[in-house]
């Protein structure tokens, strides 16, 4: 089986138009990426064979940005003209925000700049991450207005902040738990793309039961010495930092002896090995940590309070896919956009098999028509079920987005969405098997549709495991939504529910 393929051979225009809506699969190729490969590849090119040849690389952990400077503008002067009464909240209207972003982009957006130069300007202006605090390169905007800013950046053909785990998971975790110093030091390189991050949570013996982790951190003066092993880590080979959970006090209940660190990865004692999956890809890594060192200044939150940090990260993880796709650069010309697209393509290449993991429900109608089975009652019933499940997942995603726009904290809706995605993936795999029959077991470039059905069948089981198993998600829903008591645990303290 090929080790690099996004999905199936690109169907004809008529077949593509009659597939399920793009929301049938959270990781369906976004339009900018489709444009990137379709403009330079024939219609028969597999969607996974992206043509990106270069990408902006992350700066190392020792590369530091220049000290932050005071923003040129403030809410009172720029957004409200200084007409805010004493004691009133200086939160502008949506129309005011749109106008301000458009005006700023008209003055500052130049499509021929180097990506890093543009990102530096954008981040310093506060428009890259407008929901962040003003003192941390933001605008103090609520979430719904932050979405408007991203809309205007895309509408102008401009480029937003860097796509990755840093902006999707680490930044919100730092904003909630980090000290003033660590936020000031680490947030800006995340937004500009200078520092790439990975998540170092799961271990061979602690995946869903995250509180069972054994990686140790021992204090040595102003540093901590780290020893242990992490598993299922995405992007570790290219990251400069890892959001690490380690046990700093084994004598207390296991939830109380965990600390979160920002671990520099480019140092002696860090070894990253890829893990080959049964579907032929190798998007995960195991990370071996031997006497690696991390300064005390890189502790996130309070020593021993890492469990709360982890819960924040995990709450955002279940919405990571949608959040990252929202930051994808749009279709635009010029050096900046081209560099941003190459950067995004390189990042998402790790996830190129995720549409297969989620079942490729959008492909089922195409396969049914090509096999001449779209008129069979059972097949039609299966297709209707897929569409119903897709709509359910889409509406749940909309509800979660609306909740986030109101400023609500991430809650159990992420677990519900995860369960809905798993159910859709399994149903899609069954439908593909029923339609394809024996040829659905063929793999390779010479197989029908380049063996995509086989990839789906080998990838779908991961959907129910990754990011917290379905069983863990059901426990969260039972406790947080239905109010049921926790399941009895072998240990005295509560069970972890991370992934």
N, C-alpha and C positions, 0 to 999 in steps of 0.2 A: 504493500500500500504506500502511496506517496506520503512523504513527510510534510508536504506543504501544499495545502489546497483549501480555498475558502469554502467552496460549496460544489455545485454541479456546473456542467457546461452551461454557459449563458443561453437561456432559451430565446426563441424568436420573440419579436416584439409582441405578437398576438398572444403567445403563451405567457409572457411576462405580465401583460396587462390583465390577464384573467386569473392570475394567482391571487391568493388571499392578500389582504392589505398588509403593508410593511410591518404593522404592529403585531402581526402574528408571531414574530420572533424578535425579541428585544435587540438581538445583535444582527438583525438584517443590515446589509451593507448600506450605509448612509449615502445620500445622493452625491456628496463631494467625492467619496471614495469610488463610487460607480463611475463618475466622470473621469477620475484619475486613471482607471484601468481601461475603460471603454474607449477613450480617445486615442489610445495607442495600441490597442489589441483587437484582433478580429473577434467576431461574435462567438467563435468557438473556443476562445481562450477561457480556461477555468477561472472562476471569479477569485479564487484564492491566489492566483499568480500575480500579485501586485507588482507594478513596475517601478516602484520607488527605488532609486539607486543611492540616495544619500539622505541623511537626516541630521539635524542638529543634535549633537551629543551633549550629555549632561556633564556639567562641570564636576570636578572632584570634590570630596568633602572638605578640602582645605582651601578651595576657591571661595573667596568672600566678596560679596558685593560692596560697593562703596557705602559709607554710612548714610542712613536715611536723611533726606533733606525735607524741610518744611514744604508742604504742598503750596502751589502757587495760588490756589483759590480756596474758599471756604463756602459752606452752605449759605450763610447769611448773605454774603456779597454776590455770589454767582447764581445761586438757585432762587433766592427770594428777593434779591435787590435790597437787602437790608431792612425789609419791611416786616420783620417778624416781631410781634409785640413781646414785651417782657414776660417771661414765664411760658410762652407758647413753644410747642415742639416744632423745630425747624425741619419738618419732614415734607418734602415737596410733593406735588401731585405727579401723576403719571405723565401728563402732558408736559409739565415743566422738566421732568427728567429726560424725556425724549428730545425736547428742544435743546437742552444743555449738552447731551451726548452728541447730537448731530452737529451742533456748532463747534464743539471741541474737535470732532473728527474732521470736519471741513478744514480746520486750521492746522491739524497735526498729522493726519493720515497721509503717508507717502508710500505708495506700493513698491518702491524700488529700494527701500531701506533693508539692511541686514536684519534678520528676524530678532536677534538678540538686542540690537539697538532699538527696534520698535517696541519690544516688550519692556525694555527699561523705561522708555518714555510713558508707555501705557500704565505700567505699575505705579510709577511715581505720581501719575495724575490722579490715581484713585479709581479709575474706571475699569481696570482689569478685574478687580475683586471688590465690587462696590458694596457688598454686604459686610465686608470687614470693617473694623473700627478705623476712624480717620487717622489715628496715630499709628496705624499699622497698614498704611497704603490702601485704605478703603474709603468708603463714603458714608458709613453708618446707615445704609439703606436697608429697608426690610426686604424679605426674599422676593416678593412679587415685583418690586421695583428693580431689584437686581436682574430679574429675568428680562425686563424691558431693556436694560442696558445691553445685555447679550444680543437681543434681537436687533438693536440698532447697529451694533458692531458688525453683525453678519450682513445686515441690509446694506451697509456701506462698503462691503467687500473687504473689510479690515479683519485683523487677526486678534483673537483674545488671548487669555493666559494659557500656559502650557497644559497639555492634557496628560493626566497620569494619576497614579495612586497618591502622589504628593498633594495635588489640589483636591482630589476627591475624598481622601481619608485622613491624611496627616494634618492638613491645614485646619479642618474643623476640630480635630482632636487637640491640636496645639492651642487654638483659640479658646477652647473651653477649659483646658487644664494646664497649659504651659505658663511658666513665669513670664513676667514682662520682658526679661532679658532674652530668654530663648525664643519667644515669639518675634522679637525685633530682629534677632539674628538669623532665624531659619525661614520665616514666612516669605520674605522677598525672593530668595533664590528658588523657592517652590513655584511662585507665580511666574517668574521670568523663564523658568526651565533650566536654570543653571544647575540645580540639584535634582536628580531623580531619586525616588524612594521606592522601597518595597516594604512589605508587611511581614514581620518575623514573629508569628504567633504560634501556629500549629507545630507539634512535635510528633515523633513516632508513637508516643504513648498518650498524647493529649491533643486530639483534634476537636471533636465535638465536646469532650470534657476538658475544656481549655484550662481549668483551674488545676489540673493534674500535671502541669508543666514542670520540668525538672532542670531546665537551663538555669545555671547559678550565676549570681553576681556577688562578688566579695569586695568589700571596700578596702582600698589600698591608698591611703592618703587622700589626695584630691581626685582619685580615679577609682573606677570599678573594674575588676577583672572578670571577664565573662567566659564561661565554658558551657558547652552544650551543643545541641543539634536541633535545627529547625527543618520543617518539611512542608511540601506543597507551596513553596514560595514562588510567586510569579515575578519576573523581572529582576531577580537578584543579580544576574550576571551583568546587568547594565546600571544598577543603582549605586549611588554614592552614599546613601544613608538607608538604614533599616529602622522601622518602628518596632522596637524589641520589647518583649515581655520576658522578664527573668525573675527568679526567686531570690530575694534578698534576705529572707528570714524563714528558714525551714521549721522553726520551733513553734510558730503560731498557726492557727487554722489557715488552710491553704489559700483562701481568698484574701487573707490579710497580709501575706508575706510576699506579694508580687509587686514589682516596680517596673514602670515603663521608661525606656531610654530611647534617645536618638543615637543609634550606633553607627559610627563611621565604618563603612565596609571596605574601603581601600586601604587596608593595613595588614601587616602580617598576622596570621592566625585566623583568617577568614578564607574558607575554601567553599566554592560553589560548584555543585555537580548537577547536570541536567538529569531529569527523570523521563525515561521513555514510556509513553502511554500505550495502551493496547490498540488505540486507533492510529498509531504511527507518529503522533506528534510528540514534542518534548517542550511543553510550555511551562512546566513546573521545575523547581529545583529543590535540592536539599542543601542546606547550608551548615557546614561544620565550623564551630567557633572554638578556638583553642587559645586561651590566655589573651584574648582580644581585650583592648582597653577602651573605656569610654569615660570622659571627664564627668565629674559631679555636676558640672554646669549643664550637662545634657540629660539630666533626669527630667522627665515630663511629669509634672504634678509633684506629689509628695512621695517620699520613699515609703513603700509598703501600701500605697494606695493605687497601685497599678490596675486593680480590677475595675475600678470605676473608669479609668482611662480606656481600658479594653472595651467596656460596654459602649462607650461613646463611639469608638472606631467601628465596632460591629454593627451598630445601628445605622451608620452611614454606608457600610459595606453593602447592605442589601439593596441600596439604591444606586450603587456605584455605576453600573452600566448606563443607566439613563442619564445620570449626571455628566458622565464623560462624553457621551455622544452629543449632549447639548453644547459642549465646548468645541466640537469639531469645526475646523475652518470651513467657510463656505467656498463656493466656486468663484474664484477671482484670479486675475492675472497679476503678474509682477513678482519680483524676487521674494518679498516678504511672504506672500501667500504660498508660493511654491515651496519655500523652505518650511513653512508651517505644515503644509500637506505632507511633505516628505517625513517630517518629524512624527506626525500623527499616524501615517502609514506604518512607520517602523514600530511605533508603540503598539498599534492594534494588530500587528502581525502575530504577536504572541497569542492573540485571542481569535485567530482566523478560523478555528474549528468550533467556536462557540455557537454559531447558528446550527451546526449539526448537533451539538449538545442539547440545544433547545428544541430539536425535533424537525426543523425545517417544515413546519406546517404549511408554509406558503407554497411549497413544491408539490403537495399532494394533488391539487386539482390538475396540475400540468401532467403529472405521471398518469393520473386516471384517464385523461383524454388520450394521451399518446398510446396507452395500453388498450384503448377502446372499451374501458370499463366504467366510464363516467355515468352510464345509464343504468347500471346495476343498482337495485334497491339498497343492498347492504353497503355498497361503496358510497352511494349518495348519503346514506344515513351517517356513515363515518365522517364524510366531509362536512356535513351539517354540524356534527358534534365538535369537530375541530374549530369551525367558525364560531360556534357558541363559546367554547373555552377561550378562544382568542379574544372575543369581545369582553368576556368576564375579566380576563387579565388586563386588558386595556383600560376598562373602567376602574379597576382597582388601582392601577397606576395613576390615573387621573385624580382619584380621590386622595392618594398619597401626596401628589404634587400640590393639590389645593390645600391640604393640611400644612405642608411645608411653606407654602406661600403666605399662610396666615401667621407664620412664625412658630407653629407648634413644634415641639420636640419630636424626633423620630420615635415612633412607637411600634406596636405589634403589626401595623399594616405591612411592614417589610416582610414579616414572617408569612402573612397571608398571601402576599404577592409571590413569594418564593414557592409556596405550596401550589399555587395556581400554575406557575411556570413548569413545575415538575409534572403536574397532571397533564398539561398540554403536551409536553415532550413525550411522555409515555404513550399517550393516545396517538400522536403523530407517528411514532415508531411502529406501532401496531398497524396503523393504516398503510404506511409505506410497505410493510411486509406483506399485507394482504393484497395490495395492488400489484406489487412487483413479482411476488412469487419467488421462484428459484433464482432468477437473474438478480434479485436484490442481494444475493450473497456474493456476487462477483465484485472484485476490487481491481483497481488499477485504471490506467488511462484508456485501455481498450474495452473496459466494461461499459454497459449502458450508463449514460450520464456520469461517466468517469468514476463510477463506484460510489456515488454520493449516498445511496441508500445503505450500503455497508458501513460507511462512516457514521451515519446517523445511528445505526443499531449499536455500534461500538462506542459511541460518544454519549448517548442519552443516559446511561446509568450514572454518569458523573453529575448530571443535573440534580439528582436527589441527594448527593453527598456534599458537593462543594458549598462553601459558605454557611455551613451548619446543616446537618442532615435533616431530612423531612421529619424524622421522629423528634428531633430537637425543636424544630419549628412548631410542631403540634403541641409540644409541652409549653412553649412560650404562649401560644394562643390560648391553651387551656387555663394557664395561670393568669395571664394579663387581660384576656378578653372575657372568658367565662368565669373567672374568679375561683377556679378549682384549687385545692391545696396542692403543694408541691409533691412530687413523687418521693417516696422514702429513698434515702441515699445511704450507701454503706458507710460514708464518712459522717461526722457529726454536723458538718456545715453543708451549705446548699451546693447543688451541682452546678457546674459551669454550663453555659449554653452557647459558647462561642464556636468558631470554626477555624 
